[in-house]
Amino acid sequence: MARKSNNTALNNLADRLNSNLMDNKLSKSVTFVATTTGKLATGTFKIADVTGVVAVQVFGICGTNLVSAGGGTLEVGTALSTAALIAQTTGTDLDANEIWHDASPDSSIELTSVLTHKIVTQDINYKIGTADISAGEITFYILWSPISDDGNVVIAWG
């Protein structure tokens, strides 16, 4: 965070720099394992509980290559906009160390400007479509700031 000073021009610059920063950071790791149920099957699974109105930036880091024999897809969003936070991609396109922020995960380095600020009023979920994902691991990161007085984000466990 840029510090303020007695200089008006520097304070304006600090405000612009700080407006692009989120106050809080959360993470949740999801492991896909063929012998378990739930997180590998098609469906919608909660990453975080959202209260009130918040601004968020969401991305994922693939820890272990994702595996799906049937071309399973992944997307991140809310109940009303299932792919609004991270666009849908084919699970097998996510390889170890890649940053997932759009429909084409392909790099282990990205500009911070690829993370867009979104205003969110519903829980944050990931959705598996088309087919099961049988192996792999992703850590989801949520950078967030409250907008409303009751704005809050907490990791959903279970």
DRENRORO-990245 format. One line per 10 residues: number of its first residue (from 1); for each residue x, y, z of C-alpha. Coordinates in nm, 2 decimals. Example, Ala and Ser with C-alpha at 12.3 -4.5 7.8 and 13.67 -1.06 7.14 Angstrom:
BEGIN
1) 1.23,-0.45,0.78 | 1.37,-0.11,0.71
***
This chain:
BEGIN
1) 0.00,0.00,0.00 | 0.13,0.34,-0.09 | 0.18,0.58,0.20 | 0.03,0.93,0.21 | 0.23,1.24,0.26 | 0.19,1.62,0.29 | 0.22,1.65,-0.09 | -0.12,1.66,-0.28 | 0.02,1.52,-0.60 | 0.18,1.23,-0.42
11) -0.15,1.17,-0.22 | -0.34,1.15,-0.55 | -0.09,0.90,-0.68 | -0.12,0.70,-0.36 | -0.50,0.69,-0.39 | -0.48,0.56,-0.75 | -0.22,0.29,-0.65 | -0.42,0.19,-0.34 | -0.75,0.17,-0.53 | -0.61,-0.13,-0.72
21) -0.52,-0.32,-0.41 | -0.75,-0.55,-0.22 | -0.74,-0.53,0.16 | -0.77,-0.91,0.23 | -0.65,-1.24,0.08 | -0.79,-1.59,0.12 | -0.70,-1.92,-0.03 | -0.85,-2.26,-0.07 | -0.69,-2.57,-0.21 | -0.91,-2.82,-0.39
31) -0.77,-3.17,-0.46 | -0.95,-3.39,-0.72 | -0.91,-3.76,-0.64 | -1.09,-4.04,-0.84 | -1.16,-4.26,-0.53 | -1.36,-3.99,-0.35 | -1.70,-3.83,-0.42 | -1.80,-3.47,-0.44 | -1.51,-3.26,-0.56 | -1.44,-3.47,-0.86
41) -1.80,-3.51,-0.98 | -1.98,-3.27,-1.21 | -2.17,-3.01,-1.02 | -2.12,-2.68,-0.83 | -1.90,-2.65,-0.52 | -1.85,-2.36,-0.29 | -1.52,-2.18,-0.25 | -1.62,-1.89,-0.03 | -1.92,-1.75,0.16 | -2.00,-1.39,0.07
51) -2.20,-1.15,0.29 | -2.31,-0.81,0.18 | -2.13,-0.64,-0.11 | -1.76,-0.70,-0.18 | -1.51,-0.63,-0.46 | -1.30,-0.93,-0.55 | -1.03,-1.06,-0.77 | -1.01,-1.44,-0.82 | -0.75,-1.66,-0.97 | -0.62,-2.02,-0.94
61) -0.28,-2.18,-0.93 | -0.26,-2.53,-1.06 | -0.05,-2.75,-0.82 | -0.09,-3.08,-1.00 | -0.21,-3.13,-1.36 | -0.58,-3.19,-1.38 | -0.70,-3.52,-1.54 | -1.04,-3.59,-1.70 | -1.10,-3.87,-1.94 | -1.42,-3.71,-2.07
71) -1.31,-3.35,-2.12 | -1.43,-3.21,-1.78 | -1.46,-2.83,-1.77 | -1.41,-2.58,-1.49 | -1.54,-2.23,-1.42 | -1.56,-2.00,-1.13 | -1.85,-1.76,-1.05 | -2.17,-1.73,-0.85 | -2.51,-1.90,-0.87 | -2.64,-1.64,-1.11
81) -2.31,-1.61,-1.32 | -2.13,-1.94,-1.30 | -1.83,-1.83,-1.51 | -1.82,-1.45,-1.43 | -1.50,-1.47,-1.21 | -1.29,-1.71,-1.41 | -1.40,-1.82,-1.76 | -1.47,-2.18,-1.84 | -1.17,-2.39,-1.94 | -1.11,-2.76,-2.01
91) -0.97,-2.91,-1.70 | -0.69,-3.09,-1.88 | -0.56,-2.75,-2.00 | -0.46,-2.67,-1.64 | -0.10,-2.79,-1.59 | 0.12,-2.76,-1.28 | 0.23,-2.41,-1.19 | -0.01,-2.24,-1.44 | -0.21,-1.94,-1.34 | -0.58,-1.97,-1.42
101) -0.76,-1.64,-1.47 | -0.93,-1.69,-1.80 | -1.04,-1.95,-2.06 | -0.68,-2.02,-2.17 | -0.44,-2.11,-1.88 | -0.10,-2.10,-2.03 | 0.16,-1.93,-1.81 | 0.34,-1.93,-1.48 | 0.37,-1.55,-1.49 | 0.10,-1.29,-1.56
111) 0.06,-0.92,-1.53 | -0.14,-0.82,-1.23 | -0.36,-0.62,-1.47 | -0.52,-0.95,-1.59 | -0.71,-0.97,-1.26 | -1.03,-0.77,-1.30 | -1.22,-0.62,-1.01 | -1.57,-0.76,-0.98 | -1.85,-0.66,-0.75 | -2.00,-0.97,-0.59
121) -2.31,-1.02,-0.37 | -2.33,-1.41,-0.38 | -2.12,-1.70,-0.27 | -1.82,-1.79,-0.49 | -1.83,-2.13,-0.64 | -1.64,-2.35,-0.89 | -1.84,-2.56,-1.13 | -1.73,-2.89,-1.30 | -1.92,-2.95,-1.62 | -1.92,-3.21,-1.91
131) -1.73,-3.48,-1.72 | -1.57,-3.57,-1.39 | -1.22,-3.45,-1.30 | -1.04,-3.75,-1.16 | -0.70,-3.60,-1.05 | -0.52,-3.28,-0.99 | -0.50,-2.98,-0.75 | -0.59,-2.61,-0.77 | -0.54,-2.34,-0.51 | -0.80,-2.06,-0.55
141) -0.69,-1.72,-0.43 | -0.95,-1.44,-0.35 | -0.83,-1.09,-0.30 | -1.12,-0.88,-0.17 | -1.24,-0.56,0.00 | -1.57,-0.48,0.16 | -1.80,-0.24,-0.01 | -2.11,-0.25,0.21 | -2.08,-0.22,0.59 | -2.16,-0.59,0.62
151) -1.93,-0.69,0.33 | -1.73,-1.01,0.42 | -1.58,-1.31,0.25 | -1.48,-1.64,0.44 | -1.36,-1.97,0.30 | -1.62,-2.24,0.28 | -1.49,-2.56,0.43 | -1.63,-2.90,0.36
***
